[in-house]
Amino acid sequence: MANWVPFVFLSLFSIFALCMIVVKNRRISAKIILFWLFISGLAYVFEYIIFVLFNSYTYHPHILSNNYNDSVLGSISSQAFSVPVAITYIVLYRTAISRIAIIIGIFFVIETWFIYTKLYEHHWWESYYTSFFLIISVILAKTWWKFLENRSNHYIQFITLFFALSTVTLSLAWILSSLLKLYIIPMNHFSDPVRDLIAGNAIYIWFTTYFYCLVIFFRPGDWKSILWSVLFLFMIESFMVQEGRLLLESYWMIFILPLFHLTMMSLGSHYYKQYFDTYIELQRKGLSFK
């Protein structure tokens, strides 16, 4: 069996499970998708620390030619789909402790099998670490779901927006930077050039995502604010190019990131106005700076 088969199967199964959850709970479908993206965003932070910075393990799906990008793709399969979807299911259906133990046990068995079949390789990580952090993740996710039910808590909504949006921005930025090489923001720390550019790109994309969220949260749909924000980020990026902190495939690629910023803020503002409870609340209280 080819290495990619289990990764693709688990990803497709997770997507199918998420679709079924959304279909069966259409009334709160937007909240479910938001929560799944939020959990994925937290998983990305966790993975950045242990996987990118501290080289905890390596995935071997054998889909991409570059070994590090191939490993990152395997990581996305786990941290964007399998684990967050499972946690979303557990929280939404208020799964009993016995069933939670079974789900975590299944992840332990899958991880053990992946190691045995050389689909996955530990460096200093251990399988019981995974089980421990899954337990912690379930506890935190259940707590956060309760927080989201408090619709007037603007801090919770802002943090949720940030991590949910960062799942989208980091995934797309990885494609633009690491796979297509349209731009590179090196960290100048790791010997592996792909690992180094992923590490540097992620930090900058987290910064821009925070900036997006400020605009989306306080001035949703305000095109003047969005355009001024894009211009501000463009000025930063022009300076980065001059200082050698942002490397471009060609001169015209300087417009790739501004288009990216514009798209993310536009889509984020639309989703926020349509589905976030705090949008109406902020308008009513006059807390929006629009």
C-alpha positions as CSV (number, residue, x, y, z in Angstrom):
1,M,0.0,0.0,0.0
2,A,1.3,3.4,-0.9
3,N,2.2,5.8,1.9
4,W,-0.3,8.4,0.8
5,V,-3.3,6.2,1.1
6,P,-3.8,6.3,4.9
7,F,-3.2,10.0,5.0
8,V,-5.7,10.7,2.3
9,F,-8.2,8.3,3.8
10,L,-8.1,9.9,7.2
11,S,-8.4,13.4,5.7
12,L,-11.4,12.4,3.5
13,F,-13.0,10.5,6.4
14,S,-12.6,13.6,8.6
15,I,-14.0,15.9,6.0
16,F,-16.9,13.6,5.5
17,A,-17.5,13.4,9.2
18,L,-17.4,17.2,9.5
19,C,-19.9,17.5,6.6
20,M,-22.3,15.1,8.3
21,I,-22.0,17.0,11.6
22,V,-22.8,20.3,9.8
23,V,-25.7,18.8,7.8
24,K,-27.3,17.4,11.0
25,N,-26.9,20.6,12.8
26,R,-27.7,23.2,10.1
27,R,-29.0,25.7,12.6
28,I,-25.6,26.2,14.1
29,S,-23.5,25.1,11.1
30,A,-21.6,28.4,10.9
31,K,-20.7,28.1,14.6
32,I,-19.5,24.5,14.1
33,I,-17.2,25.4,11.1
34,L,-15.9,28.4,13.1
35,F,-15.2,26.2,16.1
36,W,-13.4,23.6,13.9
37,L,-11.3,26.3,12.4
38,F,-10.5,27.7,15.8
39,I,-9.4,24.2,17.1
40,S,-7.3,23.8,13.9
41,G,-5.7,27.2,14.5
42,L,-4.7,26.2,18.0
43,A,-3.3,23.0,16.7
44,Y,-1.2,24.9,14.2
45,V,0.4,26.9,17.0
46,F,1.1,23.7,18.9
47,E,2.5,22.1,15.8
48,Y,4.6,25.1,15.0
49,I,6.3,24.9,18.4
50,I,6.9,21.1,18.6
51,F,7.1,20.2,14.9
52,V,8.7,23.1,13.2
53,L,10.8,24.7,16.0
54,F,11.7,21.6,18.0
55,N,11.6,18.8,15.3
56,S,9.4,16.4,17.3
57,Y,8.6,14.0,14.5
58,T,8.4,13.5,10.7
59,Y,5.5,12.4,8.5
60,H,6.1,10.3,5.4
61,P,3.0,10.5,3.1
62,H,5.3,10.5,0.0
63,I,3.1,13.0,-1.9
64,L,5.4,15.9,-2.4
65,S,8.9,15.7,-3.8
66,N,10.5,17.9,-1.0
67,N,10.8,15.8,2.2
68,Y,10.0,18.7,4.5
69,N,6.9,19.9,2.6
70,D,5.8,16.3,2.4
71,S,6.0,16.1,6.2
72,V,4.1,19.4,6.6
73,L,1.4,18.0,4.4
74,G,1.1,15.0,6.7
75,S,0.9,17.4,9.6
76,I,-1.9,19.3,8.0
77,S,-3.8,16.0,7.5
78,S,-3.6,15.5,11.3
79,Q,-3.8,19.0,12.7
80,A,-6.3,20.5,10.3
81,F,-8.6,17.6,9.9
82,S,-8.4,14.4,12.0
83,V,-7.8,15.9,15.4
84,P,-9.9,19.1,15.2
85,V,-12.9,17.2,13.7
86,A,-12.7,14.6,16.4
87,I,-12.6,17.2,19.1
88,T,-15.5,19.1,17.4
89,Y,-17.6,16.0,17.5
90,I,-16.7,15.3,21.1
91,V,-17.7,18.8,22.2
92,L,-20.8,19.2,20.1
93,Y,-22.4,15.9,21.1
94,R,-21.2,16.1,24.7
95,T,-19.6,12.7,24.4
96,A,-19.4,10.6,27.5
97,I,-16.0,10.1,29.1
98,S,-16.0,6.4,28.1
99,R,-16.4,7.3,24.5
100,I,-13.8,10.0,24.7
101,A,-11.4,7.4,26.0
102,I,-12.2,5.2,23.1
103,I,-11.6,8.0,20.6
104,I,-8.3,8.9,22.2
105,G,-7.4,5.2,22.2
106,I,-8.1,5.0,18.5
107,F,-5.7,7.9,17.9
108,F,-3.1,6.0,19.9
109,V,-3.5,2.9,17.9
110,I,-3.4,4.8,14.6
111,E,-0.2,6.6,15.7
112,T,1.4,3.3,16.8
113,W,0.5,1.7,13.5
114,F,1.9,4.7,11.5
115,I,5.2,4.3,13.4
116,Y,5.3,0.6,12.8
117,T,4.6,1.0,9.0
118,K,7.1,3.9,8.8
119,L,4.5,6.4,7.8
120,Y,5.5,8.5,10.7
121,E,8.7,8.8,12.7
122,H,9.3,10.0,16.2
123,H,12.5,12.0,17.1
124,W,12.0,12.8,20.7
125,W,8.2,12.7,20.8
126,E,6.3,9.8,22.4
127,S,2.8,8.4,21.6
128,Y,1.6,8.9,25.2
129,Y,2.4,12.6,24.8
130,T,-0.2,12.7,22.1
131,S,-2.8,11.0,24.3
132,F,-2.0,13.5,27.1
133,F,-2.4,16.5,24.9
134,L,-5.6,15.2,23.4
135,I,-7.1,15.0,26.9
136,I,-6.0,18.5,27.6
137,S,-7.4,19.7,24.2
138,V,-10.8,18.1,24.9
139,I,-11.0,19.8,28.3
140,L,-10.0,23.2,26.9
141,A,-12.3,22.8,23.8
142,K,-15.3,22.0,26.0
143,T,-14.5,25.1,28.1
144,W,-14.2,27.3,25.1
145,W,-17.5,26.1,23.6
146,K,-19.2,27.3,26.8
147,F,-17.4,30.6,26.5
148,L,-18.7,31.0,22.9
149,E,-22.2,30.6,24.3
150,N,-21.7,33.9,26.1
151,R,-22.4,36.0,23.1
152,S,-21.4,39.3,24.8
153,N,-17.8,38.3,25.5
154,H,-16.0,40.3,22.9
155,Y,-12.5,39.0,23.9
156,I,-13.6,35.4,23.4
157,Q,-15.0,36.3,20.0
158,F,-11.9,38.1,18.9
159,I,-9.6,35.3,20.0
160,T,-11.8,32.8,18.2
161,L,-11.8,34.9,15.1
162,F,-8.0,35.1,15.2
163,F,-7.3,31.4,15.5
164,A,-10.0,30.4,13.0
165,L,-8.8,32.9,10.4
166,S,-5.2,31.9,11.0
167,T,-6.0,28.3,9.9
168,V,-7.0,29.7,6.5
169,T,-4.2,32.2,6.2
170,L,-1.4,29.9,7.3
171,S,-2.6,27.1,5.0
172,L,-2.9,29.3,1.9
173,A,0.4,31.1,2.7
174,W,2.2,27.8,2.9
175,I,1.0,27.0,-0.6
176,L,2.0,30.4,-2.0
177,S,5.4,30.5,-0.2
178,S,6.7,27.0,0.4
179,L,5.1,25.2,-2.6
180,L,4.9,27.8,-5.3
181,K,7.8,29.9,-4.0
182,L,6.1,33.1,-5.0
183,Y,7.6,34.8,-2.0
184,I,9.9,33.8,0.9
185,I,10.3,35.2,4.4
186,P,13.4,33.3,5.7
187,M,13.9,33.0,9.5
188,N,17.7,32.5,8.9
189,H,17.9,30.0,11.7
190,F,17.5,26.5,10.4
191,S,19.8,24.7,8.0
192,D,16.9,23.2,6.0
193,P,15.8,26.1,3.7
194,V,12.2,24.9,3.5
195,R,11.9,24.5,7.3
196,D,13.5,28.0,7.6
197,L,11.1,29.7,5.3
198,I,8.0,28.0,6.8
199,A,9.2,29.1,10.3
200,G,9.7,32.7,9.1
201,N,6.5,32.9,7.0
202,A,4.3,31.6,9.8
203,I,5.4,34.4,12.2
204,Y,4.7,37.1,9.6
205,I,1.3,35.6,8.7
206,W,0.3,35.5,12.3
207,F,1.1,39.2,12.5
208,T,-0.9,40.0,9.5
209,T,-3.8,37.8,10.7
210,Y,-3.9,39.8,13.9
211,F,-4.0,43.0,11.9
212,Y,-6.8,41.5,9.7
213,C,-8.8,40.7,12.9
214,L,-8.5,44.2,14.2
215,V,-10.0,45.6,11.0
216,I,-12.6,42.9,10.7
217,F,-13.7,43.1,14.4
218,F,-13.9,46.9,14.7
219,R,-14.6,48.0,11.1
220,P,-16.3,45.1,9.3
221,G,-17.1,45.8,5.7
222,D,-15.4,49.3,5.8
223,W,-13.6,49.3,2.5
224,K,-11.6,52.4,3.3
225,S,-10.2,50.7,6.4
226,I,-9.4,47.6,4.5
227,L,-7.7,49.4,1.7
228,W,-5.7,51.6,4.1
229,S,-4.7,48.4,5.9
230,V,-3.5,46.8,2.7
231,L,-1.5,49.9,1.9
232,F,0.1,49.9,5.4
233,L,1.1,46.2,5.1
234,F,2.4,46.9,1.5
235,M,4.7,49.6,2.9
236,I,6.0,47.1,5.5
237,E,6.6,44.5,2.9
238,S,8.4,47.0,0.6
239,F,10.7,47.8,3.4
240,M,11.2,44.1,4.0
241,V,12.2,43.6,0.4
242,Q,14.7,46.4,0.6
243,E,16.2,44.9,3.8
244,G,16.3,41.4,2.3
245,R,13.7,40.0,4.7
246,L,11.2,39.3,2.0
247,L,12.5,37.5,-1.1
248,L,10.4,37.5,-4.3
249,E,10.4,35.2,-7.3
250,S,10.1,38.3,-9.5
251,Y,9.4,42.1,-9.0
252,W,5.8,41.6,-9.8
253,M,5.3,39.2,-6.9
254,I,5.4,42.3,-4.6
255,F,1.6,42.4,-5.4
256,I,0.9,38.9,-4.3
257,L,0.8,39.6,-0.6
258,P,-1.4,42.8,-0.9
259,L,-3.9,40.7,-2.9
260,F,-3.8,38.0,-0.3
261,H,-4.4,40.6,2.5
262,L,-7.3,42.1,0.6
263,T,-8.9,38.7,0.0
264,M,-8.6,37.6,3.6
265,M,-9.9,40.8,5.1
266,S,-12.8,40.9,2.6
267,L,-13.9,37.3,3.2
268,G,-13.3,37.6,7.0
269,S,-15.5,40.7,7.2
270,H,-18.3,39.1,5.3
271,Y,-18.2,36.0,7.5
272,Y,-18.0,38.1,10.6
273,K,-21.0,40.3,9.7
274,Q,-23.1,37.3,8.7
275,Y,-22.3,34.9,11.5
276,F,-20.7,36.5,14.5
277,D,-23.0,37.3,17.4
278,T,-20.9,40.2,18.6
279,Y,-21.2,42.2,15.3
280,I,-24.8,43.2,16.2
281,E,-23.8,43.6,19.8
282,L,-20.9,45.9,19.0
283,Q,-23.1,48.0,16.6
284,R,-25.8,48.3,19.3
285,K,-23.3,49.5,22.0
286,G,-21.5,51.7,19.6
287,L,-18.2,49.9,20.1
288,S,-17.4,49.7,16.4
289,F,-15.1,52.4,15.2
290,K,-16.7,52.5,11.8
